[in-house]
Amino acid sequence: MAFDFPWVRMINPQPDEVSPGKLILACDPTEIHLNHNQDINAGALFSLAEMAGMGVVVTSLGDRANDTYVVIKRGVIDFKSRARGRVRACASLADSQLERVHSCGIDAEGIEEIVAVEILDAIIERRGMVDLKEGARKLARHLSRAVDMKIHSLFVYNAFARTGWMVPNQYWTPGALSPMAIMGKYYMYYGKDFMPPRELGRLDAERLKKELILDNTGICRFHRAWAEEMIPEIIGSLYGLEDEFLRSISKTATRINARNSSVFWESERNIDFIYRFLKRKRDIDGCDEPDLHKWIKAFETDKNESALSFWYEIHKGVMESLREFE
């Protein structure tokens, strides 16, 4: 039984598996399937799920499907995450449901069945080229070697040791790409003002200590404006251990940093991230600091060499601020 309709051709479902009580339809999305966020549009996903849900019944009926009317009376979809890349709609019937469908086809009696359809994407299934079991950083390296080096250069992330990686927090500021021992939280300075990189590293280190104060007392960081100052005083008032508490925080920060295996920016887009931030501070925000002009000129002369120097200056600021013994 063929369903050659324009809307079916638009979805372009491809059968991945057809067996009694099971139908898997796949869709490789094109521009027509995507919404403004470049995710697969909900309508396209719903249509794919509907085709699979109805199709598993039709295929289970076999030859009797020509004399049977199958319709989806009601559909409910529960979105778990954003859908990107190749997706598959997996519809299945339990054995008992399969028996009732067969009986319906023989006895010409109407029945209603609930058909479960699960939509899986290529990331979860680890199919094709989208295999993230070892992380996006390693996948980017693999795709760059196999397909195009530009793939790796477009990936903005913090690199750690050989396989570690973390995308930056949602701030366009050099602090988000700082070589800190832990990234992805707010253990760095993420203010939007320009800071010379050495000073930025020192502020990163101080921010780490402040965040550890909050983390170790269970205080939400949204209260940091008052909590960072008052918590040590509270510890002192309750236990008489304010100085000991602060020393413990400093020691913890130092020990965390002792395991800092940050790697210089591997992606060209990271370098562009920094350079464009610097230019924006000058051209849009009107910052006229001599250090800012110096770094912009350096990036425009040799952006790779300048990026390396900028990164290491941040690193120096971090390291000199988190020494246990001075």
RAKAZI-V199486 format. One record per pair of residues at least 12 apart in sequence whose ideal C-beta (glycine too) atoms are under 10 Angstrom apart, sorted by sequence separation. I is the first residue (numbers start at 1). J is the second residue. D is the distance in whole Angstrom. If there is no record, write none. Layout:
i=I j=J d=D
i=I j=J d=D
//
This chain:
i=13 j=25 d=4
i=14 j=26 d=5
i=29 j=41 d=9
i=32 j=44 d=8
i=33 j=45 d=9
i=58 j=70 d=5
i=100 j=112 d=10
i=101 j=113 d=7
i=139 j=151 d=9
i=140 j=152 d=5
i=143 j=155 d=10
i=155 j=167 d=9
i=156 j=168 d=6
i=176 j=188 d=7
i=178 j=190 d=9
i=188 j=200 d=9
i=189 j=201 d=9
i=191 j=203 d=8
i=219 j=231 d=7
i=294 j=306 d=10
i=298 j=310 d=8
i=12 j=25 d=10
i=13 j=26 d=7
i=14 j=27 d=7
i=27 j=40 d=8
i=57 j=70 d=5
i=100 j=113 d=7
i=123 j=136 d=10
i=129 j=142 d=8
i=130 j=143 d=9
i=139 j=152 d=10
i=140 j=153 d=9
i=175 j=188 d=5
i=176 j=189 d=9
i=188 j=201 d=9
i=189 j=202 d=9
i=190 j=203 d=10
i=211 j=224 d=8
i=214 j=227 d=6
i=232 j=245 d=6
i=235 j=248 d=10
i=278 j=291 d=10
i=279 j=292 d=9
i=282 j=295 d=10
i=283 j=296 d=9
i=11 j=25 d=9
i=12 j=26 d=9
i=13 j=27 d=6
i=14 j=28 d=7
i=33 j=47 d=10
i=56 j=70 d=10
i=57 j=71 d=10
i=97 j=111 d=9
i=101 j=115 d=10
i=129 j=143 d=7
i=140 j=154 d=8
i=141 j=155 d=9
i=166 j=180 d=10
i=169 j=183 d=8
i=174 j=188 d=9
i=175 j=189 d=4
i=176 j=190 d=6
i=189 j=203 d=4
i=190 j=204 d=9
i=210 j=224 d=7
i=213 j=227 d=7
i=214 j=228 d=7
i=217 j=231 d=5
i=231 j=245 d=8
i=232 j=246 d=6
i=278 j=292 d=6
i=281 j=295 d=10
i=282 j=296 d=6
i=295 j=309 d=9
i=12 j=27 d=6
i=29 j=44 d=7
i=33 j=48 d=9
i=55 j=70 d=9
i=57 j=72 d=9
i=98 j=113 d=9
i=137 j=152 d=9
i=140 j=155 d=5
i=168 j=183 d=7
i=169 j=184 d=7
i=171 j=186 d=10
i=173 j=188 d=9
i=174 j=189 d=9
i=175 j=190 d=4
i=188 j=203 d=8
i=189 j=204 d=5
i=213 j=228 d=6
i=216 j=231 d=9
i=217 j=232 d=10
i=219 j=234 d=10
i=231 j=246 d=10
i=278 j=293 d=9
i=281 j=296 d=9
i=295 j=310 d=7
i=11 j=27 d=6
i=12 j=28 d=8
i=29 j=45 d=10
i=54 j=70 d=6
i=97 j=113 d=5
i=123 j=139 d=10
i=139 j=155 d=9
i=166 j=182 d=9
i=167 j=183 d=9
i=168 j=184 d=9
i=169 j=185 d=8
i=173 j=189 d=8
i=174 j=190 d=9
i=175 j=191 d=7
i=188 j=204 d=4
i=189 j=205 d=9
i=191 j=207 d=9
i=213 j=229 d=9
i=278 j=294 d=10
i=12 j=29 d=9
i=27 j=44 d=7
i=53 j=70 d=10
i=54 j=71 d=7
i=96 j=113 d=10
i=97 j=114 d=8
i=129 j=146 d=8
i=140 j=157 d=8
i=166 j=183 d=4
i=167 j=184 d=8
i=169 j=186 d=7
i=171 j=188 d=10
i=173 j=190 d=5
i=174 j=191 d=10
i=175 j=192 d=9
i=187 j=204 d=7
i=188 j=205 d=9
i=189 j=206 d=8
i=190 j=207 d=8
i=207 j=224 d=10
i=210 j=227 d=9
i=211 j=228 d=9
i=213 j=230 d=10
i=214 j=231 d=7
i=217 j=234 d=8
i=232 j=249 d=8
i=278 j=295 d=6
i=279 j=296 d=6
i=11 j=29 d=10
i=12 j=30 d=8
i=27 j=45 d=8
i=54 j=72 d=5
i=97 j=115 d=8
i=129 j=147 d=8
i=137 j=155 d=8
i=158 j=176 d=8
i=159 j=177 d=10
i=165 j=183 d=9
i=166 j=184 d=4
i=172 j=190 d=10
i=173 j=191 d=7
i=187 j=205 d=9
i=189 j=207 d=5
i=210 j=228 d=5
i=213 j=231 d=5
i=217 j=235 d=8
i=231 j=249 d=10
i=278 j=296 d=5
i=295 j=313 d=10
i=29 j=48 d=10
i=53 j=72 d=6
i=94 j=113 d=9
i=97 j=116 d=10
i=136 j=155 d=7
i=158 j=177 d=6
i=160 j=179 d=9
i=164 j=183 d=9
i=165 j=184 d=10
i=166 j=185 d=9
i=169 j=188 d=8
i=171 j=190 d=5
i=173 j=192 d=6
i=178 j=197 d=9
i=188 j=207 d=6
i=189 j=208 d=9
i=209 j=228 d=9
i=210 j=229 d=10
i=213 j=232 d=7
i=216 j=235 d=10
i=10 j=30 d=10
i=12 j=32 d=9
i=27 j=47 d=9
i=93 j=113 d=7
i=94 j=114 d=10
i=137 j=157 d=6
i=156 j=176 d=9
i=157 j=177 d=9
i=158 j=178 d=8
i=159 j=179 d=9
i=160 j=180 d=9
i=168 j=188 d=9
i=170 j=190 d=9
i=171 j=191 d=9
i=172 j=192 d=8
i=173 j=193 d=9
i=174 j=194 d=9
i=175 j=195 d=8
i=187 j=207 d=6
i=188 j=208 d=7
i=275 j=295 d=9
i=278 j=298 d=10
i=279 j=299 d=8
i=11 j=32 d=9
i=12 j=33 d=9
i=27 j=48 d=5
i=51 j=72 d=9
i=54 j=75 d=10
i=93 j=114 d=10
i=94 j=115 d=10
i=136 j=157 d=7
i=137 j=158 d=10
i=156 j=177 d=8
i=158 j=179 d=8
i=160 j=181 d=8
i=169 j=190 d=6
i=171 j=192 d=7
i=173 j=194 d=9
i=174 j=195 d=8
i=180 j=201 d=9
i=186 j=207 d=7
i=187 j=208 d=4
i=189 j=210 d=10
i=207 j=228 d=10
i=210 j=231 d=10
i=274 j=295 d=9
i=275 j=296 d=8
i=278 j=299 d=7
i=279 j=300 d=9
i=10 j=32 d=6
i=11 j=33 d=8
i=26 j=48 d=9
i=50 j=72 d=5
i=53 j=75 d=7
i=93 j=115 d=7
i=94 j=116 d=9
i=135 j=157 d=10
i=137 j=159 d=7
i=141 j=163 d=10
i=158 j=180 d=8
i=160 j=182 d=9
i=168 j=190 d=9
i=173 j=195 d=9
i=175 j=197 d=10
i=178 j=200 d=7
i=179 j=201 d=8
i=186 j=208 d=9
i=187 j=209 d=9
i=213 j=235 d=9
i=278 j=300 d=10
i=10 j=33 d=8
i=25 j=48 d=6
i=49 j=72 d=9
i=92 j=115 d=8
i=93 j=116 d=9
i=137 j=160 d=9
i=160 j=183 d=8
i=174 j=197 d=7
i=178 j=201 d=7
i=185 j=208 d=9
i=187 j=210 d=9
i=188 j=211 d=9
i=275 j=298 d=10
i=276 j=299 d=10
i=25 j=49 d=9
i=27 j=51 d=9
i=91 j=115 d=6
i=92 j=116 d=6
i=138 j=162 d=9
i=158 j=182 d=10
i=159 j=183 d=10
i=180 j=204 d=6
i=186 j=210 d=9
i=187 j=211 d=5
i=275 j=299 d=4
i=50 j=75 d=6
i=91 j=116 d=7
i=92 j=117 d=8
i=137 j=162 d=9
i=138 j=163 d=6
i=140 j=165 d=9
i=158 j=183 d=5
i=175 j=200 d=6
i=178 j=203 d=9
i=179 j=204 d=9
i=180 j=205 d=8
i=186 j=211 d=6
i=187 j=212 d=8
i=274 j=299 d=8
i=275 j=300 d=8
i=25 j=51 d=6
i=26 j=52 d=10
i=49 j=75 d=7
i=90 j=116 d=9
i=91 j=117 d=5
i=92 j=118 d=8
i=137 j=163 d=7
i=157 j=183 d=9
i=158 j=184 d=8
i=174 j=200 d=6
i=175 j=201 d=9
i=178 j=204 d=5
i=182 j=208 d=8
i=185 j=211 d=7
i=25 j=52 d=5
i=49 j=76 d=10
i=50 j=77 d=9
i=90 j=117 d=7
i=91 j=118 d=8
i=137 j=164 d=8
i=138 j=165 d=8
i=173 j=200 d=9
i=178 j=205 d=10
i=180 j=207 d=9
i=181 j=208 d=8
i=272 j=299 d=9
i=23 j=51 d=9
i=24 j=52 d=7
i=25 j=53 d=10
i=49 j=77 d=6
i=89 j=117 d=5
i=90 j=118 d=5
i=91 j=119 d=10
i=135 j=163 d=6
i=137 j=165 d=4
i=175 j=203 d=8
i=180 j=208 d=7
i=186 j=214 d=9
i=187 j=215 d=9
i=217 j=245 d=9
i=271 j=299 d=8
i=275 j=303 d=6
i=278 j=306 d=10
i=23 j=52 d=5
i=46 j=75 d=7
i=89 j=118 d=7
i=90 j=119 d=8
i=134 j=163 d=7
i=135 j=164 d=8
i=136 j=165 d=6
i=137 j=166 d=9
i=175 j=204 d=6
i=178 j=207 d=9
i=182 j=211 d=9
i=216 j=245 d=9
i=274 j=303 d=9
i=22 j=52 d=10
i=23 j=53 d=9
i=25 j=55 d=7
i=46 j=76 d=10
i=88 j=118 d=9
i=89 j=119 d=5
i=90 j=120 d=6
i=135 j=165 d=6
i=136 j=166 d=10
i=158 j=188 d=10
i=174 j=204 d=10
i=178 j=208 d=10
i=185 j=215 d=8
i=23 j=54 d=9
i=24 j=55 d=10
i=25 j=56 d=9
i=46 j=77 d=6
i=70 j=101 d=9
i=88 j=119 d=7
i=89 j=120 d=8
i=135 j=166 d=10
i=136 j=167 d=8
i=272 j=303 d=8
i=275 j=306 d=8
i=11 j=43 d=9
i=12 j=44 d=10
i=23 j=55 d=5
i=24 j=56 d=9
i=45 j=77 d=7
i=59 j=91 d=10
i=87 j=119 d=6
i=88 j=120 d=5
i=175 j=207 d=8
i=213 j=245 d=8
i=216 j=248 d=8
i=271 j=303 d=6
i=274 j=306 d=9
i=275 j=307 d=8
i=278 j=310 d=9
i=11 j=44 d=6
i=23 j=56 d=4
i=56 j=89 d=10
i=60 j=93 d=6
i=68 j=101 d=9
i=87 j=120 d=7
i=88 j=121 d=8
i=213 j=246 d=8
i=216 j=249 d=7
i=271 j=304 d=7
i=274 j=307 d=6
i=10 j=44 d=8
i=11 j=45 d=10
i=13 j=47 d=9
i=22 j=56 d=7
i=23 j=57 d=9
i=45 j=79 d=8
i=55 j=89 d=9
i=56 j=90 d=9
i=57 j=91 d=9
i=59 j=93 d=10
i=70 j=104 d=10
i=86 j=120 d=10
i=87 j=121 d=5
i=88 j=122 d=8
i=215 j=249 d=10
i=273 j=307 d=10
i=13 j=48 d=6
i=21 j=56 d=7
i=23 j=58 d=9
i=42 j=77 d=8
i=48 j=83 d=10
i=56 j=91 d=4
i=86 j=121 d=7
i=87 j=122 d=7
i=90 j=125 d=10
i=186 j=221 d=7
i=268 j=303 d=9
i=271 j=306 d=8
i=272 j=307 d=9
i=275 j=310 d=9
i=11 j=47 d=5
i=12 j=48 d=10
i=20 j=56 d=9
i=21 j=57 d=10
i=23 j=59 d=6
i=52 j=88 d=9
i=53 j=89 d=8
i=55 j=91 d=7
i=56 j=92 d=7
i=57 j=93 d=7
i=68 j=104 d=7
i=83 j=119 d=7
i=85 j=121 d=6
i=86 j=122 d=4
i=87 j=123 d=10
i=88 j=124 d=10
i=185 j=221 d=9
i=212 j=248 d=9
i=213 j=249 d=6
i=216 j=252 d=8
i=268 j=304 d=8
i=271 j=307 d=4
i=274 j=310 d=6
i=10 j=47 d=8
i=11 j=48 d=6
i=15 j=52 d=10
i=18 j=55 d=9
i=19 j=56 d=10
i=22 j=59 d=9
i=23 j=60 d=8
i=42 j=79 d=7
i=52 j=89 d=4
i=54 j=91 d=8
i=56 j=93 d=6
i=60 j=97 d=9
i=64 j=101 d=9
i=68 j=105 d=6
i=83 j=120 d=10
i=84 j=121 d=7
i=85 j=122 d=5
i=86 j=123 d=9
i=87 j=124 d=10
i=88 j=125 d=7
i=209 j=246 d=8
i=212 j=249 d=5
i=215 j=252 d=9
i=270 j=307 d=8
i=271 j=308 d=9
i=274 j=311 d=9
i=13 j=51 d=5
i=18 j=56 d=9
i=21 j=59 d=9
i=22 j=60 d=9
i=45 j=83 d=6
i=49 j=87 d=10
i=51 j=89 d=7
i=52 j=90 d=7
i=53 j=91 d=5
i=60 j=98 d=6
i=64 j=102 d=8
i=67 j=105 d=8
i=74 j=112 d=10
i=76 j=114 d=10
i=80 j=118 d=10
i=83 j=121 d=6
i=84 j=122 d=9
i=85 j=123 d=7
i=87 j=125 d=9
i=186 j=224 d=9
i=211 j=249 d=10
i=212 j=250 d=9
i=8 j=47 d=8
i=11 j=50 d=10
i=13 j=52 d=8
i=20 j=59 d=8
i=21 j=60 d=6
i=44 j=83 d=9
i=48 j=87 d=7
i=50 j=89 d=9
i=52 j=91 d=4
i=53 j=92 d=10
i=62 j=101 d=10
i=73 j=112 d=7
i=80 j=119 d=9
i=82 j=121 d=9
i=84 j=123 d=8
i=86 j=125 d=9
i=88 j=127 d=9
i=210 j=249 d=9
i=265 j=304 d=10
i=268 j=307 d=9
i=271 j=310 d=9
i=7 j=47 d=7
i=11 j=51 d=7
i=15 j=55 d=8
i=19 j=59 d=8
i=20 j=60 d=6
i=39 j=79 d=10
i=48 j=88 d=9
i=49 j=89 d=5
i=51 j=91 d=9
i=52 j=92 d=9
i=53 j=93 d=10
i=57 j=97 d=9
i=61 j=101 d=6
i=62 j=102 d=9
i=64 j=104 d=9
i=65 j=105 d=8
i=68 j=108 d=8
i=74 j=114 d=9
i=75 j=115 d=9
i=77 j=117 d=9
i=79 j=119 d=9
i=81 j=121 d=8
i=83 j=123 d=10
i=209 j=249 d=5
i=212 j=252 d=6
i=271 j=311 d=9
i=18 j=59 d=6
i=19 j=60 d=9
i=42 j=83 d=9
i=48 j=89 d=5
i=49 j=90 d=10
i=50 j=91 d=10
i=56 j=97 d=10
i=57 j=98 d=10
i=60 j=101 d=5
i=61 j=102 d=8
i=64 j=105 d=4
i=67 j=108 d=8
i=69 j=110 d=9
i=78 j=119 d=10
i=86 j=127 d=7
i=208 j=249 d=9
i=209 j=250 d=6
i=212 j=253 d=6
i=270 j=311 d=9
i=13 j=55 d=8
i=18 j=60 d=10
i=20 j=62 d=9
i=39 j=81 d=10
i=40 j=82 d=8
i=41 j=83 d=9
i=45 j=87 d=7
i=47 j=89 d=9
i=49 j=91 d=8
i=56 j=98 d=9
i=60 j=102 d=7
i=63 j=105 d=9
i=64 j=106 d=7
i=68 j=110 d=10
i=75 j=117 d=9
i=77 j=119 d=8
i=81 j=123 d=9
i=85 j=127 d=9
i=86 j=128 d=7
i=208 j=250 d=10
i=211 j=253 d=9
i=265 j=307 d=6
i=8 j=51 d=7
i=39 j=82 d=5
i=40 j=83 d=4
i=44 j=87 d=9
i=46 j=89 d=10
i=58 j=101 d=10
i=61 j=104 d=8
i=62 j=105 d=8
i=72 j=115 d=8
i=81 j=124 d=9
i=85 j=128 d=8
i=86 j=129 d=10
i=209 j=252 d=8
i=210 j=253 d=10
i=264 j=307 d=8
i=265 j=308 d=8
i=7 j=51 d=10
i=15 j=59 d=9
i=38 j=82 d=9
i=39 j=83 d=6
i=40 j=84 d=7
i=45 j=89 d=8
i=57 j=101 d=6
i=61 j=105 d=5
i=64 j=108 d=9
i=80 j=124 d=10
i=85 j=129 d=9
i=86 j=130 d=7
i=208 j=252 d=9
i=209 j=253 d=5
i=212 j=256 d=8
i=264 j=308 d=6
i=37 j=82 d=7
i=39 j=84 d=6
i=40 j=85 d=9
i=56 j=101 d=9
i=60 j=105 d=9
i=61 j=106 d=10
i=85 j=130 d=5
i=205 j=250 d=10
i=208 j=253 d=5
i=209 j=254 d=10
i=265 j=310 d=9
i=38 j=84 d=7
i=40 j=86 d=10
i=84 j=130 d=9
i=207 j=253 d=10
i=208 j=254 d=10
i=265 j=311 d=6
i=35 j=82 d=10
i=37 j=84 d=9
i=40 j=87 d=6
i=57 j=104 d=9
i=206 j=253 d=9
i=264 j=311 d=5
i=3 j=51 d=8
i=35 j=83 d=10
i=57 j=105 d=10
i=205 j=253 d=7
i=208 j=256 d=7
i=263 j=311 d=9
i=264 j=312 d=8
i=34 j=83 d=10
i=205 j=254 d=9
i=208 j=257 d=8
i=262 j=311 d=9
i=33 j=83 d=9
i=34 j=84 d=9
i=3 j=54 d=9
i=264 j=315 d=9
i=3 j=55 d=9
i=205 j=257 d=8
i=262 j=314 d=9
i=262 j=315 d=7
i=1 j=55 d=10
i=29 j=83 d=8
i=33 j=87 d=9
i=57 j=111 d=10
i=3 j=58 d=9
i=29 j=84 d=8
i=260 j=315 d=9
i=27 j=83 d=9
i=29 j=85 d=7
i=57 j=113 d=7
i=262 j=318 d=9
i=1 j=58 d=6
i=28 j=85 d=8
i=29 j=86 d=7
i=56 j=113 d=10
i=1 j=59 d=9
i=28 j=86 d=5
i=29 j=87 d=7
i=57 j=115 d=7
i=260 j=318 d=7
i=27 j=86 d=7
i=28 j=87 d=9
i=56 j=115 d=6
i=260 j=319 d=8
i=1 j=61 d=9
i=26 j=86 d=6
i=27 j=87 d=5
i=53 j=113 d=10
i=55 j=115 d=10
i=56 j=116 d=10
i=26 j=87 d=7
i=27 j=88 d=8
i=53 j=114 d=9
i=54 j=115 d=8
i=56 j=117 d=8
i=257 j=318 d=7
i=1 j=63 d=10
i=25 j=87 d=9
i=26 j=88 d=5
i=27 j=89 d=8
i=53 j=115 d=4
i=55 j=117 d=10
i=257 j=319 d=7
i=260 j=322 d=9
i=25 j=88 d=7
i=26 j=89 d=8
i=52 j=115 d=8
i=53 j=116 d=8
i=54 j=117 d=10
i=1 j=65 d=6
i=24 j=88 d=5
i=25 j=89 d=5
i=26 j=90 d=10
i=52 j=116 d=10
i=53 j=117 d=5
i=257 j=321 d=9
i=258 j=322 d=8
i=1 j=66 d=7
i=24 j=89 d=7
i=25 j=90 d=8
i=50 j=115 d=10
i=52 j=117 d=5
i=257 j=322 d=4
i=23 j=89 d=8
i=24 j=90 d=5
i=25 j=91 d=8
i=49 j=115 d=9
i=51 j=117 d=9
i=52 j=118 d=9
i=187 j=253 d=9
i=256 j=322 d=8
i=257 j=323 d=9
i=258 j=324 d=8
i=23 j=90 d=8
i=24 j=91 d=8
i=49 j=116 d=10
i=50 j=117 d=8
i=52 j=119 d=9
i=254 j=321 d=10
i=255 j=322 d=9
i=257 j=324 d=9
i=22 j=90 d=8
i=23 j=91 d=5
i=24 j=92 d=9
i=49 j=117 d=4
i=253 j=321 d=9
i=254 j=322 d=5
i=22 j=91 d=7
i=23 j=92 d=8
i=48 j=117 d=9
i=49 j=118 d=9
i=187 j=256 d=8
i=253 j=322 d=6
i=254 j=323 d=7
i=255 j=324 d=8
i=16 j=86 d=10
i=21 j=91 d=9
i=22 j=92 d=5
i=23 j=93 d=9
i=49 j=119 d=6
i=187 j=257 d=10
i=254 j=324 d=4
i=17 j=88 d=9
i=21 j=92 d=6
i=22 j=93 d=7
i=46 j=117 d=10
i=48 j=119 d=7
i=253 j=324 d=9
i=254 j=325 d=9
i=14 j=86 d=9
i=16 j=88 d=6
i=21 j=93 d=4
i=181 j=253 d=9
i=250 j=322 d=8
i=16 j=89 d=9
i=17 j=90 d=8
i=19 j=92 d=10
i=20 j=93 d=8
i=21 j=94 d=7
i=46 j=119 d=10
i=251 j=324 d=7
i=14 j=88 d=9
i=16 j=90 d=8
i=21 j=95 d=7
i=45 j=119 d=6
i=181 j=255 d=9
i=182 j=256 d=7
i=250 j=324 d=8
i=13 j=88 d=10
i=20 j=95 d=9
i=181 j=256 d=5
i=182 j=257 d=9
i=13 j=89 d=8
i=21 j=97 d=8
i=22 j=98 d=10
i=180 j=256 d=9
i=181 j=257 d=5
i=21 j=98 d=5
i=180 j=257 d=8
i=181 j=258 d=8
i=182 j=259 d=9
i=197 j=274 d=9
i=11 j=89 d=10
i=20 j=98 d=6
i=21 j=99 d=10
i=181 j=259 d=6
i=182 j=260 d=9
i=40 j=119 d=9
i=181 j=260 d=4
i=183 j=262 d=8
i=21 j=101 d=9
i=180 j=260 d=7
i=181 j=261 d=8
i=182 j=262 d=10
i=20 j=101 d=10
i=40 j=121 d=9
i=179 j=260 d=7
i=181 j=262 d=7
i=20 j=102 d=9
i=179 j=261 d=9
i=180 j=262 d=7
i=179 j=262 d=3
i=194 j=277 d=8
i=178 j=262 d=8
i=179 j=263 d=8
i=194 j=278 d=7
i=177 j=262 d=10
i=179 j=264 d=8
i=192 j=277 d=9
i=179 j=265 d=9
i=194 j=280 d=10
i=194 j=281 d=5
i=177 j=265 d=7
i=192 j=280 d=10
i=193 j=281 d=8
i=194 j=282 d=9
i=192 j=281 d=9
i=177 j=267 d=10
i=194 j=285 d=8
i=23 j=115 d=10
i=25 j=117 d=9
i=27 j=119 d=9
i=193 j=285 d=9
i=199 j=291 d=9
i=24 j=117 d=10
i=177 j=270 d=6
i=192 j=285 d=8
i=194 j=287 d=5
i=196 j=289 d=8
i=198 j=291 d=10
i=23 j=117 d=9
i=24 j=118 d=9
i=25 j=119 d=10
i=26 j=120 d=10
i=28 j=122 d=9
i=177 j=271 d=10
i=193 j=287 d=8
i=195 j=289 d=10
i=196 j=290 d=10
i=197 j=291 d=9
i=194 j=289 d=6
i=196 j=291 d=5
i=24 j=120 d=9
i=26 j=122 d=9
i=177 j=273 d=6
i=193 j=289 d=10
i=195 j=291 d=9
i=196 j=292 d=8
i=164 j=261 d=7
i=176 j=273 d=8
i=177 j=274 d=7
i=194 j=291 d=8
i=195 j=292 d=10
i=161 j=259 d=10
i=164 j=262 d=9
i=165 j=263 d=9
i=176 j=274 d=10
i=194 j=292 d=5
i=196 j=294 d=9
i=197 j=295 d=8
i=160 j=259 d=10
i=161 j=260 d=10
i=162 j=261 d=9
i=164 j=263 d=8
i=174 j=273 d=8
i=196 j=295 d=8
i=28 j=128 d=10
i=160 j=260 d=9
i=161 j=261 d=4
i=173 j=273 d=9
i=174 j=274 d=5
i=177 j=277 d=10
i=26 j=127 d=9
i=160 j=261 d=6
i=161 j=262 d=8
i=162 j=263 d=8
i=165 j=266 d=9
i=172 j=273 d=7
i=173 j=274 d=9
i=176 j=277 d=10
i=194 j=295 d=9
i=159 j=261 d=9
i=160 j=262 d=6
i=161 j=263 d=7
i=168 j=270 d=9
i=172 j=274 d=10
i=159 j=262 d=7
i=160 j=263 d=6
i=174 j=277 d=6
i=158 j=262 d=7
i=159 j=263 d=4
i=172 j=276 d=8
i=173 j=277 d=6
i=174 j=278 d=8
i=158 j=263 d=8
i=159 j=264 d=8
i=168 j=273 d=8
i=172 j=277 d=6
i=159 j=265 d=7
i=171 j=277 d=10
i=158 j=265 d=8
i=159 j=266 d=5
i=157 j=265 d=9
i=158 j=266 d=10
i=159 j=267 d=8
i=172 j=280 d=8
i=173 j=281 d=10
i=156 j=265 d=9
i=157 j=266 d=8
i=157 j=267 d=7
i=200 j=310 d=9
i=201 j=311 d=10
i=204 j=314 d=7
i=208 j=318 d=8
i=16 j=127 d=10
i=155 j=266 d=8
i=156 j=267 d=6
i=159 j=270 d=9
i=201 j=312 d=9
i=203 j=314 d=10
i=204 j=315 d=10
i=206 j=317 d=10
i=155 j=267 d=5
i=156 j=268 d=10
i=157 j=269 d=9
i=158 j=270 d=8
i=197 j=309 d=8
i=198 j=310 d=10
i=201 j=313 d=7
i=202 j=314 d=9
i=205 j=317 d=7
i=209 j=321 d=9
i=153 j=266 d=9
i=154 j=267 d=7
i=155 j=268 d=10
i=156 j=269 d=5
i=157 j=270 d=8
i=197 j=310 d=5
i=200 j=313 d=8
i=201 j=314 d=4
i=204 j=317 d=7
i=205 j=318 d=5
i=208 j=321 d=9
i=209 j=322 d=9
i=152 j=266 d=7
i=153 j=267 d=6
i=154 j=268 d=8
i=155 j=269 d=7
i=156 j=270 d=6
i=196 j=310 d=10
i=197 j=311 d=8
i=198 j=312 d=9
i=199 j=313 d=9
i=200 j=314 d=5
i=201 j=315 d=6
i=202 j=316 d=9
i=203 j=317 d=8
i=204 j=318 d=5
i=205 j=319 d=8
i=208 j=322 d=8
i=152 j=267 d=6
i=153 j=268 d=4
i=154 j=269 d=5
i=155 j=270 d=9
i=197 j=312 d=8
i=198 j=313 d=5
i=199 j=314 d=9
i=201 j=316 d=6
i=202 j=317 d=4
i=203 j=318 d=9
i=205 j=320 d=8
i=206 j=321 d=7
i=151 j=267 d=10
i=152 j=268 d=8
i=153 j=269 d=6
i=156 j=272 d=9
i=197 j=313 d=4
i=198 j=314 d=7
i=201 j=317 d=2
i=202 j=318 d=8
i=205 j=321 d=4
i=206 j=322 d=10
i=152 j=269 d=9
i=153 j=270 d=9
i=156 j=273 d=6
i=196 j=313 d=7
i=197 j=314 d=5
i=198 j=315 d=9
i=200 j=317 d=6
i=201 j=318 d=4
i=202 j=319 d=10
i=204 j=321 d=8
i=205 j=322 d=5
i=150 j=268 d=9
i=153 j=271 d=9
i=154 j=272 d=10
i=196 j=314 d=10
i=197 j=315 d=9
i=198 j=316 d=6
i=199 j=317 d=6
i=200 j=318 d=9
i=201 j=319 d=8
i=202 j=320 d=7
i=203 j=321 d=9
i=204 j=322 d=9
i=205 j=323 d=10
i=149 j=268 d=9
i=150 j=269 d=10
i=153 j=272 d=9
i=195 j=314 d=9
i=197 j=316 d=8
i=198 j=317 d=5
i=201 j=320 d=8
i=202 j=321 d=5
i=197 j=317 d=7
i=198 j=318 d=10
i=201 j=321 d=7
i=202 j=322 d=10
i=174 j=295 d=10
i=196 j=317 d=9
i=201 j=322 d=10
i=195 j=317 d=9
i=198 j=320 d=9
i=141 j=266 d=8
i=189 j=314 d=10
i=137 j=263 d=10
i=140 j=266 d=9
i=188 j=314 d=9
i=140 j=267 d=8
i=189 j=317 d=10
i=137 j=266 d=8
i=137 j=267 d=9
i=177 j=307 d=10
i=188 j=318 d=9
i=179 j=311 d=6
i=177 j=310 d=10
i=178 j=311 d=9
i=179 j=312 d=8
i=177 j=311 d=8
i=180 j=314 d=9
i=179 j=314 d=6
i=180 j=315 d=9
i=174 j=310 d=8
i=178 j=314 d=5
i=179 j=315 d=5
i=174 j=311 d=9
i=177 j=314 d=9
i=178 j=315 d=8
i=179 j=316 d=10
i=181 j=318 d=9
i=179 j=317 d=10
i=180 j=318 d=7
i=175 j=314 d=8
i=178 j=317 d=9
i=179 j=318 d=7
i=174 j=314 d=7
i=178 j=318 d=7
i=179 j=319 d=9
i=181 j=322 d=9
i=180 j=322 d=10
//
